[in-house]
Every structure is written in structure tokens, then in C-alpha cells.
Amino acid sequence: LSTIVLVNVVILLLVGVAFLIIVQRNLLKLSDLLHKESPDSGVILPFEGELSPDPEPRRKGEEIPVLLTAAEDRLGAVVAAINSVYHNTKANVVFTVVALNGTVDHLKEWLSKTKLKKVKIKILVFEPALFSSTISKDLQTLGTLNLLTFARFYLPVYIPEAEKAIYLDDDIIVQGDIKELYDANLKPGHAAAFSDDCDSGAAKGIIRGAGNQNNYIGFVDFKKDSIKKLGMRANTCSFNPGVIIANLTEWKNQNISQQLEHWMELNTREELYSKTLAGSITTPPLLLVFYKRHSSIDPLWHVRHLGTTGAGNRYSPRFVRAAKLLHWNGHYKPWGRLSSFTDVWDKWFIPDPTGKFQPVRRHTD
């Protein structure tokens, strides 16, 4: 009898050990899911979201990764942008939304209670630790939106397994099929494609309130030695980084993120460009890294300056309807009182179920 009891005890111990091993392995898998290592900088990025459960009839074909950022005070913008992208294509789009920690719950609630709840969306927390200590000190005075705008510098970190991806600013509405933009060819060796400012009729000349913002001299101080050494032409057309098609393989191979950090660090010491220039703090380092080393985007896929004074006179309603992507860059946003073509943006906006975000309209006065 004692032998039988002993055997039973041994069996129970073995079962207990096996159970603990299984639990440990599951915890390790969970840890791997919640913390993904950055391929470029070794920084650990916590996953604060995942693909929505039970997506509506699963879209097939190649995944099209699209990255956006979400700032709390303009959360309705990213919701409208996602809605416009998703419902103008049948492609297998997967969105990655980068937000600060305090915004995640609000965004999750908004998405879960609307028709976007079954769209494939990952929500990731932006980590200022991506920056070196030198850059971090320089950025401490920036607001949340300005911090988030640097997420585009780290596309391979946030979308590590993709070979190609699209970045969109939040003040954008897509009216065409995003697959067409994604399928655009980049020249061999190019890590990114942008819209050149000289290809836009709206960009020619001086944009009120922005200065001469269609060439390099509008963003970079050509009197600085570090800039002189590059041998760049001051009248070279600049580009707008609100829409980016990125070849992530080339981006990683060419260490683009590190190159961008280099110019950011150098700027903290030498003031190579002005942070207040037309409100842009991300454009100058991108211009320096991609000087004559980027492909171009079809102008209809980035119709911009809708947020500047006189946009309503610059573009006809017919042209705006024909545009494949609209960008309200500038001071006046489509969720505000004074913007042009707010009716186009309103078509894609989904009201906030929490009531925290509400567009401001003239008729509410």
C-alpha cells in the first residue's frame, strides 16, 4: 500500500512540474508579445494593442502596412483618416497607430464602439527612449504632437516585419485606393518616396505664414559649415513628409533612422535649422538625409496646403473631388472653424462615443 501511495505522490509531483513548465512557457510567450525588440536601436517597445478580434470578412492578399500617429487633442483626425483609407479600398490594409500612453484607452474605446472595431489596427505606445540622451534633452519642451511626429523616423521599429509601408499624417483624407499608392515603384536604392513641393501649384511662390517653403533654403541654414560641406543647391525643391512610401529593406540597410538622428544631434549643437520654420521640426533632417536620394509620389496622391489661408480659392471643388489624397497641412485643420473643404472631412469623421472630441463648426456659434 505504501508503495502505491509513493507512486501516486511521484505522479502528482511530475504532473505539477509539467504544469509549471507549461505556465512558464506561456508567460515567456506573453512577454515576447508584449515586448518586441527594435531591430535598429535595441529599444524595447511595449505593445499596447493588437489586431482587432474577428475582423470583418477577412481581406486577402498582400498586407499593406499604414502607420499613423494619434495625439489626444486631435484624435478625431486619425479616426477619419483610417475610415477614409479603409472604405476606399478592398486591399488587406493593416494600420499601426502610434500614441502616447494616456491616449491609448480613449482610442481603443472609440474604435471598439464604432464600425472601425473590426478593422485591423495595432496600437503602439510611442517611446521617447528611442532618442539619444542629447536629442531627448532638446525635445523636452515639445508638445505631444511634436514628439509623435518623429515616429515616422522609426518606421522599421514599428513595422518590423514588412518590406514596404506607408506613413500618413493624421490631417489627411484618402479618396483613392491606397493599394495604388502602395504599388508605386521606387527607384533602385531609394528608401522612400515623397511629394516634391515644386510639383504642386499651391506650393509655388510663398505660402502665407510659412515663408519660402518650396525649396531647401526655406528649411536649412546654408551659412552653416556642416551644410556647406554637403554641396547642396539651396534652390533644390523640398518635399512634404506628410505622406511617405518607404522601402523598409533599404531604410534598414542604409541606416536611415541613425542618419536622421545624426542631423538631429548636430542641430542641437549647431542650430542647422529652425524648429519654428512653418511649424516643421521633422522636415529638415529628412531633407538632409534624402537629398536627391528619394523617389517622387504622383501629385494627385498628395494634394496639400488645404490648411493654409486661401485654400478655398486655390482649389476648385471639382479638383478636390478628383484628388486621391487630401492634406490639410497648415494652421487651419478640417475639424476647426476656419478650414476649407470641411464637408469632405466630415464625410469620413466618426463621432467620438465618449464625447471628448468634437469638431468646431461655424454654425455652432
For each residue, the residues with C-beta under 8 A, 3 or more apart:
1: 4 5
2: 5 6
3: 6 7
4: 1 7 8
5: 1 2 8 9
6: 2 3 9 10
7: 3 4 10 11
8: 4 5 11 12
9: 5 6 12 13
10: 6 7 13 14
11: 7 8 14 15
12: 8 9 15 16
13: 9 10 16 17
14: 10 11 17 18
15: 11 12 18 19
16: 12 13 19 20
17: 13 14 20 21
18: 14 15 21 22
19: 15 16 22 23
20: 16 17 23 24
21: 17 18 24 25
22: 18 19 25 26
23: 19 20 26 27
24: 20 21 27 28
25: 21 22 28 29
26: 22 23 29 30
27: 23 24 30 31
28: 24 25 31 32
29: 25 26 32 33
30: 26 27 33 34
31: 27 28 34 35
32: 28 29 35 36
33: 29 30 36 47
34: 30 31 46 47
35: 31 32 44 45 46 47
36: 32 33 44 45 47 160
37: 42 43 44 45
38: 41 42 43 44 45 130 154 157 160
39: 156 157 160 252
40: 154 156 157 252 255 257 258
41: 38 130 154 157 257
42: 37 38
43: 37 38 127 129 130 157
44: 35 36 37 38
45: 35 36 37 38 124 125 127 157 158
46: 34 35 124 125 127
47: 33 34 35 36 50 122 124
48: 99 101 104 123 124 125
49: 97 104 108 121 122 123 124
50: 47 122
51: 55 94 120 121 122
52: 55 111 117 118 119 120 121
53:
54: 118
55: 51 52 58 59 118 119 120
56: 118 119
57:
58: 55
59: 55 90 91 92 93
60: 92
61: 91 92
62: 91 92
63: 92 93 94 162
64: 91 92 93 94 166 178 179 182
65: 94 96 159 162 164 165 166
66: 85 93 94 95 96 165 166 167 168 178
67: 95 96 97 98 151 152 155 158 159 165 166 167 168
68: 78 81 82 95 96 97 98 167 168 169 170
69: 78 97 98 99 126 148 149 151 170
70: 75 78 97 98 99 103 107 123 148 170
71: 74 75 99 100 103 144 145 148 170
72: 75 100 102 103 106 144
73: 144 145
74: 71 77 78 145 170 171 333 335 357
75: 70 71 72 78 79 103 106 107 110 352 356 357
76: 79 80 335 349 352 357 359
77: 74 80 81 170 171 333 334 335
78: 68 69 70 74 75 81 82 97 107 170
79: 75 76 82 83 110 111 114 116 349 350 352
80: 76 77 83 84 173 345 348 349 350
81: 68 77 78 84 85 168 170 171 172 173 174 348
82: 68 78 79 85 86 95 97 116 119 121
83: 79 80 86 87 115 116 348 349 350
84: 80 81 87 88 172 173 174 175 348
85: 66 81 82 88 89 93 95 168 174 178
86: 82 83 89 93 95 116 119
87: 83 84 348
88: 84 85 174 175 176 177 178
89: 85 86 93 177 178 179
90: 59 177
91: 59 61 62 64 177 178 179 182
92: 59 60 61 62 63 64 120
93: 59 63 64 66 85 86 89 119 120 178
94: 51 63 64 65 66 120 121 122
95: 66 67 68 82 85 86 119 120 121 122
96: 65 66 67 68 121 122 124 158 159
97: 49 67 68 69 70 78 82 107 121 122 123 124
98: 67 68 69 70 124 125 126 148 151 158
99: 48 69 70 71 103 104 107 123 124 125 126 148
100: 71 72 103 104 125 126 144 147 148
101: 48 104 125
102: 72 105
103: 70 71 72 75 99 100 106 107
104: 48 49 99 100 101 107 108 123 125
105: 102 108 109
106: 72 75 103 109 110 354 356
107: 70 75 78 97 99 103 104 110 111 123
108: 49 104 105 111 112 123
109: 105 106 112 113 353 354
110: 75 79 106 107 113 114 350 352 353 354
111: 52 79 107 108 114 116 117 119 121
112: 108 109 117
113: 109 110 117 353
114: 79 110 111 117 350 353
115: 83 118 350
116: 79 82 83 86 111 119 121 350
117: 52 111 112 113 114
118: 52 54 55 56 115
119: 52 55 56 82 86 93 95 111 116
120: 51 52 55 92 93 94 95
121: 49 51 52 82 94 95 96 97 111 116
122: 47 49 50 51 94 95 96 97
123: 48 49 70 97 99 104 107 108
124: 45 46 47 48 49 96 97 98 99 158
125: 45 46 48 98 99 100 101 104
126: 69 98 99 100 147 148 151
127: 43 45 46 130
128: 131 136 139 147
129: 43 136
130: 38 41 43 127 150 154 157
131: 128 135 136 139 150 261 264
132: 135 136 261 265
133: 136 137
134: 137 138 265 268
135: 131 132 138 139 261 264 265 268
136: 128 129 131 132 133 139 140
137: 133 134 140 268
138: 134 135 264 267 268
139: 128 131 135 136 142 146 147 150
140: 136 137
141:
142: 139 146 147 281
143: 146 147
144: 71 72 73 100 147 148
145: 71 73 74 148 149
146: 139 142 143 149 281
147: 100 126 128 139 142 143 144 150
148: 69 70 71 98 99 100 126 144 145 151
149: 69 145 146 152 281 282
150: 130 131 139 147 153 154 282
151: 67 69 98 126 148 154 158
152: 67 149 155 167 241 244 282
153: 150 256 257 260 261 282 285
154: 38 40 41 130 150 151 157 158 257
155: 67 152 158 159 165 167 244 246 248 251
156: 39 40 159 160 248 251 252 257
157: 38 39 40 41 43 45 130 154 160 257
158: 45 67 96 98 124 151 154 155
159: 65 67 96 155 156 162 165 248
160: 36 38 39 156 157
161:
162: 63 65 159 165 248
163: 247 248 249
164: 65 182 245 246 247 248 249
165: 65 66 67 155 159 162 245 246 248
166: 64 65 66 67 178 181 182 243 244 245 246
167: 66 67 68 152 155 241 243 244 246
168: 66 67 68 81 85 172 174 242 243
169: 68 172 242 243 327 329
170: 68 69 70 71 74 77 78 81
171: 74 77 81 242 307 327 328 329 333 334
172: 81 84 168 169 242 243 325 326 327 328
173: 80 81 84 325 326 334 344 345 348
174: 81 84 85 88 168 178 324 325
175: 84 88 321 323 324 325 326
176: 88 180 181 300 301 324 325
177: 88 89 90 91 180
178: 64 66 85 88 89 91 93 166 174 181 182
179: 64 89 91 182 183
180: 176 177 183 184 301 324
181: 166 176 178 184 243 245 297 301 324 325
182: 64 91 164 166 178 179 245
183: 179 180
184: 180 181 193 245 295 297 298 301
185: 295
186: 190 191 192 193 245 247 250 295
187: 190 295
188:
189: 250 293
190: 186 187 193 247 250 293 294 295
191: 186 246 247 250 251 254 256 290 293 294
192: 186 244 245 246 247 251 256 290 294 295
193: 184 186 190 244 245 294 295 296 297
194: 239 240 241 243 244 286 290 294 295 296 297
195: 199 200 239 240 243 296 297 299 301 302 304
196: 199 237 238 239 296
197: 200 203 213 214 215 237 238 239 240
198: 203 204 214 215 237
199: 195 196 203 237 296 299
200: 195 197 203 204 214 299 302 303 304 305
201: 204 314
202: 207 303 304 305 308 311 314 315
203: 197 198 199 200 207 213 214 304 305
204: 198 200 201 214
205: 214
206: 210 211 212 213
207: 202 203 210 211 213 214 278 305 308 330
208: 308 309 310
209: 278 308 309 330 331
210: 206 207 213 218 278 279 308 330
211: 206 207 218 277 278
212: 206 215 217 218
213: 197 203 206 207 210 218 219 238 277 278
214: 197 198 200 203 204 205 207 218 237 238
215: 197 198 212 218 234 235 236 237 238
216: 219 220 222 232 233 234 235 236 237 238 287 291
217: 212 220 222 234 235
218: 210 211 212 213 214 215 238 277 278
219: 213 216 238 273 277 280 283 284 287
220: 216 217 227 232 272 273 284 287 288
221: 224 227 271 272 273 274
222: 216 217 227 228 232 234
223: 227 228
224: 221 227 228 270 271 272
225: 228 229
226: 229 230 266 270 272
227: 220 221 222 223 224 230 232 272 288
228: 222 223 224 225 231
229: 225 226
230: 226 227 288 291
231: 228
232: 216 220 222 227 236 291
233: 216 236
234: 215 216 217 222
235: 215 216 217
236: 215 216 232 233 291 292
237: 196 197 198 199 214 215 216
238: 196 197 213 214 215 216 218 219 283 287
239: 194 195 196 197 286 287 290 294
240: 194 195 197 243 283 302 304 327 329
241: 152 167 194 244 282 283 286
242: 168 169 171 172 302 304 327 329
243: 166 167 168 169 172 181 194 195 240 297 301 302 325 327
244: 152 155 166 167 192 193 194 241
245: 164 165 166 181 182 184 186 192 193 295 297
246: 155 164 165 166 167 191 192 251
247: 163 164 186 190 191 192 250 251
248: 155 156 159 162 163 164 165 251 252
249: 163 164 252 253
250: 186 189 190 191 247 253 254 256
251: 155 156 191 192 246 247 248 254 256 257
252: 39 40 156 248 249 255 256
253: 249 250
254: 191 250 251 259
255: 40 252 258 259
256: 153 191 192 250 251 252 259 260 289
257: 40 41 153 154 156 157 251 260 261
258: 40 255 261 262
259: 254 255 256 262 263 289
260: 153 256 257 263 264 285 286 289
261: 131 132 135 153 257 258 264 265
262: 258 259 265 266
263: 259 260 266 267 272 284 285 288 289
264: 131 135 138 260 261 267 268 285
265: 132 134 135 261 262 268 269
266: 226 262 263 269 270 272
267: 138 263 264 270 271 272 273 284 285
268: 134 135 137 138 264 265
269: 265 266
270: 224 226 266 267
271: 221 224 267 274
272: 220 221 224 226 227 263 266 267 284 288
273: 219 220 221 267 277 284 285
274: 221 271 277
275: 281
276: 279
277: 211 213 218 219 273 274 280 284
278: 207 209 210 211 213 218
279: 210 276 331
280: 219 277 283 284
281: 142 146 149 275 284
282: 149 150 152 153 241 285 286
283: 219 238 240 241 280 286 287
284: 219 220 263 267 272 273 277 280 281 287 288
285: 153 260 263 264 267 273 282 288 289
286: 194 239 241 260 282 283 289 290
287: 216 219 220 238 239 283 284 290 291
288: 220 227 230 263 272 284 285 291
289: 256 259 260 263 285 286 293
290: 191 192 194 239 286 287 293 294
291: 216 230 232 236 287 288
292: 236
293: 189 190 191 289 290
294: 190 191 192 193 194 239 290
295: 184 185 186 187 190 192 193 194 245
296: 193 194 195 196 199
297: 181 184 193 194 195 243 245 301 302
298: 184 301 302 324
299: 195 199 200 302 303
300: 176 303 322 323 324 325
301: 176 180 181 184 195 243 297 298 324 325
302: 195 200 240 242 243 297 298 299 325 327
303: 200 202 299 300 306 315 319 320 323 324 325 326 327
304: 195 200 202 203 240 242 326 327 329
305: 200 202 203 207 308 311 314 327 329 330
306: 303 311 315 320 326 327 328 329 330 334 339 340 341
307: 171 311 327 328 329 330 331 332 333 334 339
308: 202 207 208 209 210 305 311 329 330 331 332
309: 208 209 330 331 332
310: 208 313 314
311: 202 305 306 307 308 314 315 330 332 339 340 341
312: 315 340 341
313: 310
314: 201 202 305 310 311
315: 202 303 306 311 312 319 320 340 341
316: 319 320
317: 320 321 341
318: 321 322
319: 303 315 316 322 323
320: 303 306 315 316 317 323 326 341 344
321: 175 317 318 344
322: 300 318 319
323: 175 300 303 319 320 326
324: 174 175 176 180 181 298 300 301 303
325: 172 173 174 175 176 181 243 300 301 302 303
326: 172 173 175 303 304 306 320 323 341 344
327: 169 171 172 240 242 243 302 303 304 305 306 307
328: 171 172 306 307 332 333 334 339 345
329: 169 171 240 242 304 305 306 307 308
330: 207 209 210 305 306 307 308 309 311
331: 209 279 307 308 309
332: 307 308 309 311 328 336 338 339 340
333: 74 77 171 307 328 336 339
334: 77 171 173 306 307 328 339 341 342 344 345 346 359
335: 74 76 77 339 342 345 349 357 359 360
336: 332 333 339 359 360
337: 360 361 362
338: 332
339: 306 307 311 328 332 333 334 335 336 342 345
340: 306 311 312 315 332
341: 306 311 312 315 317 320 326 334 344 345
342: 334 335 339 345 346 359 361
343: 346 347
344: 173 320 321 326 334 341 347 348
345: 80 173 328 334 335 339 341 342 348 349
346: 334 342 343 349 359
347: 343 344
348: 80 81 83 84 87 173 344 345
349: 76 79 80 83 335 345 346 359
350: 79 80 83 110 114 115 116
351: 358
352: 75 76 79 110 355 356 357 358
353: 109 110 113 114
354: 106 109 110 357
355: 352 358
356: 75 106 352
357: 74 75 76 335 352 354
358: 351 352 355
359: 76 334 335 336 342 346 349
360: 335 336 337 364
361: 337 342 364
362: 337 365
363:
364: 360 361
365: 362
